[in-house]
Each structure stands twice: as C-alpha cells, then as structure tokens.
C-alpha cells in the first residue's frame, strides 16, 4: 500500500511542477485519493426484509 501511495504522491507532485517542501501535502492528498477510490468499490448493505408475523389460530 505504501508503494501505491508513494507513486500517486509523486505523480501529483510532478503534475504540479515539482514544488519543494510539499512532500507531506502530496502524501496526504495521495492517501485521500486512494481512500476515495477504495470507498467507491464498497457496495451498500442489502436491506433485510422485516420478519413476517406468525398467524395465530383463532
């Protein structure tokens, strides 16, 4: 995972013209982007049907 973050941060840094002293900013931006991408793959939980009431003989 750390390698993926490093590659993403480096790509972002290069795309912005290689500014000095911004390593942590690019690292955290890369983490946020990777987390957002991962969150998109999570499927919402399926709703369970409400239990049916049992019939009572009268």
Secondary structure, DSSP 8 states (H G I E B T S, - for coil): -HHHHHHHHHHHHHHTT--TT-HHHHHHHHHHHHHHHHHHT-----------------
